[in-house]
Amino acid sequence: MIFGHRKALKSNGINGRRIGILGLAPRVGTTHIAIAACNYLSEYEKKRVILLEESRHNDIGALVTGFGAKEPGKPYEFHRVTYIPSQSIGNREALMDLDSDCTVSDLGCNFKQGLSRILLCDIKILVGTDGIWRENEYDKLEDIRGTSPYLNSWRLFINLGNVRKLKEKDRFGITACCFPFEPDPVYPGEETVNFLREAIYG
């Protein structure tokens, strides 16, 4: 239970617990899920959340432009979520004064680089898909057994996954679950909210 201890922790100059979300490959929905997690925590758990875009895709910069940000490369707050586009990550000093209950790191899909970052997080979430042509991407889970022997404390979100295929992932020793269809992660629906409540607090 991530928020059982309410006192904020200090990590890399940012207060709060850390959730890391890392894609096994490109286009699996890592940023989509990170945004949904932030808005669930903000709207339903009333947390002050920071979303760090630790990839170089600038998806968050494009998102906050849609929110009305005049400087899309700068931190932007919307519904108690402070979005930090990738351009701002290099300026750690600018982030020191940001206060939060929780930090969500969108680690993108650079698996090797993201793996070193996700190991620093309290909750570690990997994202994959059910495409039969992408099954070899799950071989990466074998590679991290030596890095983190406690894979049973991690979560594997299969985006738009098939429940019947979850047992095939048991061999990796990681809890796999199907992330529901969510058309708008900024305003997550009931199914997504219930899913994230269980995944984060369960």
URSULNOR-V204952 format. One line per field, one symbol per residue. ss: DSSP state (a for helix, b for strand, c for the rest). psi: psi as a letter, one per 40 degrees, with the letter a starting at -180 (. if undefined). Layout:
BEGIN
ss->???
psi->???
END
This chain:
BEGIN
ss->cccccccccbbccbbcbbbbbbbccccccaaaaaaaaaaaaaacccccbbbbbcccccaaaaaaaaaccccccccbbbccbbbbcaaaaccaaaaccccccbbbbbccccaaaaaaaaccccbbbbbbbccaaaaaaaaaaaacccccccaaacbbbbbcccaaaaaaaaaaccbbbbbcccccaaaccaaaaaaaaaaaac
psi->hdfdhehhihhfehhiihhhhhieiifefdddddddddddddddefihihhhgfafefddddddddeehdgeeiihhhfehhhgiddeddgddeedehhidihhhheaegddddddddeeidhhhihaiehdeedededddddedddgefeeeihhhhhfihddedddedeefihiihhihhdgedgiiddddddddddde.
END
